[in-house]
Amino acid sequence: MTTAEAGTGTQPFTIDGQLCFALHSASRAMTACYRQGLDALGLTYSQYAVMLVLWQHEAVSMGFLCEQLHLDSGTLSPLLKRLEKQGRVTRRRRPEDERTLEIACTEEGRALFDQARLVQRDVERATGLDGSDLASLRGQLDELAGRLRTATTVQEQQPVAQA
């Protein structure tokens, strides 16, 4: 019996049979494709994701930003400090609730919007997918991510079996 035959799932137990590897590979390729255009704007992909939220909402709390990007504040804080140093965002405590950190887009940050849309357009073209195929794939990936987050949460809540 080969290692590939030893798997208990429906897919071969090989690198090519792993959904996780296909997603990982596609994610790396997508990020690399974005990097070409984002480098010219002085943005990393993670900074671009933050800016997308701010272009849509103008100013948000750190908690909202964490929820939207599925990242924790420890991951976002250094990224936001760099964006603030570049003059693209501001960070301030909300006067009505000093516990809440508010992140807002500056004029310099807003000025990147049109150029960033062109980067997105170029990446969409590079996929070779039309608008409806892109929307369908994004929907499937969103559903998959939601199911996996739910499964992870359920697993974390179950008591650990003792041997």
TILO-320825 format. One record per residue (C-alpha): z, x, y; residue number from 1. Coordinates in Angstrom, 2 decimals, always signed. Each point is the difference from the previous one (the first is absolute). Layout:
BEGIN
SEFI      zz      xx      yy num
SEFI       Z       X       Y NUM
...
REM end
This chain:
BEGIN
SEFI      zz      xx      yy num
SEFI   +0.00   +0.00   +0.00   1
SEFI   -0.92   +1.36   +3.43   2
SEFI   +2.26   -0.22   +3.03   3
SEFI   -2.38   -2.61   +1.45   4
SEFI   +0.54   -2.25   -3.04   5
SEFI   +3.79   +0.28   +0.25   6
SEFI   +0.24   -2.20   +3.12   7
SEFI   +1.59   -3.42   -0.34   8
SEFI   -1.75   -1.61   +2.98   9
SEFI   -3.45   -1.54   +0.17  10
SEFI   -1.57   +3.04   +1.67  11
SEFI   -0.56   +3.44   -1.56  12
SEFI   +2.91   +2.38   +0.43  13
SEFI   -2.16   +2.57   +1.80  14
SEFI   -0.28   +1.06   +3.62  15
SEFI   -3.21   -2.04   +0.35  16
SEFI   +1.71   -3.04   -1.53  17
SEFI   +2.82   -0.06   +2.55  18
SEFI   -0.16   -2.53   +2.83  19
SEFI   +2.54   +2.07   +1.90  20
SEFI   -2.31   +3.02   -0.03  21
SEFI   -3.01   -2.05   +1.11  22
SEFI   +2.05   -1.37   +2.92  23
SEFI   +1.35   +3.46   +0.82  24
SEFI   -3.50   +1.49   -0.03  25
SEFI   -1.44   -2.83   +2.13  26
SEFI   +2.90   +0.30   +2.46  27
SEFI   -0.55   +3.74   +0.40  28
SEFI   -3.75   -0.51   +0.48  29
SEFI   +0.60   -2.77   +2.56  30
SEFI   +2.50   +2.12   +1.94  31
SEFI   -2.41   +2.96   -0.02  32
SEFI   -2.76   -2.24   +1.33  33
SEFI   +2.26   -1.21   +2.81  34
SEFI   +1.13   +3.56   +0.74  35
SEFI   -3.50   +0.95   +1.15  36
SEFI   +0.11   -2.46   +2.88  37
SEFI   +3.74   +0.01   +0.68  38
SEFI   +0.14   +3.78   +0.48  39
SEFI   -2.18   -0.43   +3.08  40
SEFI   +2.58   -2.47   +1.36  41
SEFI   +2.92   +2.28   -0.79  42
SEFI   +1.44   -2.51   -2.49  43
SEFI   +1.11   +0.32   -3.59  44
SEFI   -0.63   -2.94   -2.31  45
SEFI   +3.70   -0.96   +0.15  46
SEFI   -0.06   +0.10   +3.81  47
SEFI   -3.16   -2.13   -0.07  48
SEFI   +1.83   -2.59   -2.11  49
SEFI   +2.81   -0.13   +2.58  50
SEFI   -2.51   -0.38   +2.80  51
SEFI   -1.74   -2.86   -1.84  52
SEFI   +3.28   -1.94   +0.01  53
SEFI   +0.60   +0.77   +3.67  54
SEFI   -3.54   -0.92   +1.03  55
SEFI   +0.55   -3.35   -1.67  56
SEFI   +3.54   -0.68   +1.28  57
SEFI   +0.41   +2.31   +3.06  58
SEFI   +3.75   +0.56   -0.52  59
SEFI   +2.02   -0.39   -3.21  60
SEFI   +3.41   +0.82   -1.37  61
SEFI   +0.44   +2.90   -2.37  62
SEFI   +0.95   -2.49   -2.73  63
SEFI   -3.23   -1.96   +0.47  64
SEFI   -2.04   +3.20   -0.07  65
SEFI   +1.74   +1.08   -3.22  66
SEFI   -0.79   -3.39   -1.59  67
SEFI   -3.65   +0.06   +1.07  68
SEFI   -0.63   +3.53   -1.28  69
SEFI   +2.29   -0.18   -3.05  70
SEFI   +1.77   +3.17   +1.16  71
SEFI   +3.63   +0.75   +0.79  72
SEFI   +1.31   +1.05   +3.41  73
SEFI   +0.66   +3.55   -1.26  74
SEFI   -3.70   +0.39   -0.69  75
SEFI   -1.14   -1.66   +3.23  76
SEFI   +2.41   +1.70   +2.44  77
SEFI   -1.60   +3.47   +0.02  78
SEFI   -3.48   -1.55   +0.13  79
SEFI   +1.00   -2.14   +3.01  80
SEFI   +1.56   +3.01   +1.74  81
SEFI   -3.34   +1.82   -0.29  82
SEFI   -1.91   -3.02   +1.35  83
SEFI   +2.49   -0.24   +2.88  84
SEFI   -0.37   +3.71   +0.76  85
SEFI   -3.78   -0.55   +0.12  86
SEFI   +0.55   -2.81   +2.54  87
SEFI   -1.38   -2.72   -2.28  88
SEFI   +3.16   -2.04   -0.58  89
SEFI   +3.40   -0.50   +1.55  90
SEFI   +3.26   -0.50   -1.84  91
SEFI   +2.94   -1.71   +1.69  92
SEFI   +3.08   -2.00   -0.85  93
SEFI   -0.34   -3.68   +0.82  94
SEFI   +2.33   -0.91   +2.88  95
SEFI   +0.97   -3.31   -1.65  96
SEFI   +0.91   +1.79   -3.25  97
SEFI   +0.58   +3.74   +0.17  98
SEFI   -0.09   +0.22   -3.80  99
SEFI   -3.71   -0.86   -0.01 100
SEFI   -2.52   +2.75   +0.66 101
SEFI   -3.21   -1.30   +1.56 102
SEFI   -3.31   +1.82   -0.40 103
SEFI   -2.75   -0.74   +2.52 104
SEFI   -3.55   +1.18   +0.58 105
SEFI   -0.66   +1.93   +3.22 106
SEFI   -3.19   -0.08   +2.07 107
SEFI   -1.02   +3.26   -1.67 108
SEFI   +0.57   -1.61   -3.40 109
SEFI   -1.99   -3.09   +0.97 110
SEFI   -2.86   +2.24   +1.18 111
SEFI   -0.57   +1.08   -3.63 112
SEFI   -0.72   -3.55   -1.17 113
SEFI   -3.79   -0.07   +0.45 114
SEFI   -0.50   +3.44   -1.53 115
SEFI   +2.22   -0.92   -2.95 116
SEFI   -2.09   -3.13   -0.61 117
SEFI   -3.05   +2.24   -0.33 118
SEFI   +1.83   +2.12   -2.58 119
SEFI   +0.84   -3.16   -1.97 120
SEFI   -3.64   -1.13   +0.19 121
SEFI   -1.18   +3.36   -1.34 122
SEFI   +2.46   -0.14   -2.90 123
SEFI   -1.01   -3.58   -0.83 124
SEFI   -3.63   +1.13   -0.13 125
SEFI   +0.94   +2.94   -2.23 126
SEFI   +1.48   -2.39   -2.58 127
SEFI   -3.40   -1.61   -0.55 128
SEFI   +1.72   -3.41   -0.13 129
SEFI   -0.93   -2.98   +2.16 130
SEFI   +2.57   -1.99   +1.97 131
SEFI   +0.74   -2.56   -2.72 132
SEFI   +0.34   +2.69   -2.69 133
SEFI   +2.36   +1.97   +2.24 134
SEFI   +2.10   -3.11   +0.64 135
SEFI   +0.09   -0.84   -3.71 136
SEFI   +1.03   +3.52   -1.02 137
SEFI   +2.67   +0.13   +2.71 138
SEFI   +1.35   -3.36   -1.17 139
SEFI   +0.16   +1.16   -3.62 140
SEFI   +1.77   +3.21   +1.03 141
SEFI   +2.48   -1.92   +2.17 142
SEFI   +0.78   -2.31   -2.93 143
SEFI   +0.41   +2.96   -2.35 144
SEFI   +2.31   +1.80   +2.43 145
SEFI   +2.11   -3.15   +0.39 146
SEFI   +0.32   -0.45   -3.77 147
SEFI   +0.94   +3.65   -0.44 148
SEFI   +2.59   -0.15   +2.81 149
SEFI   +1.51   -3.10   -1.64 150
SEFI   +0.07   +1.69   -3.41 151
SEFI   +1.64   +3.08   +1.49 152
SEFI   +2.65   -2.11   +1.74 153
SEFI   +0.76   -1.90   -3.22 154
SEFI   +0.27   +3.26   -1.95 155
SEFI   +2.36   +1.49   +2.59 156
SEFI   +2.28   -3.04   -0.26 157
SEFI   +0.29   +0.11   -3.78 158
SEFI   +3.00   +1.87   -1.42 159
SEFI   -0.76   +3.30   -1.67 160
SEFI   +0.30   -0.20   -3.78 161
SEFI   +2.44   +2.49   -1.44 162
SEFI   -0.99   +1.94   -3.09 163
REM end
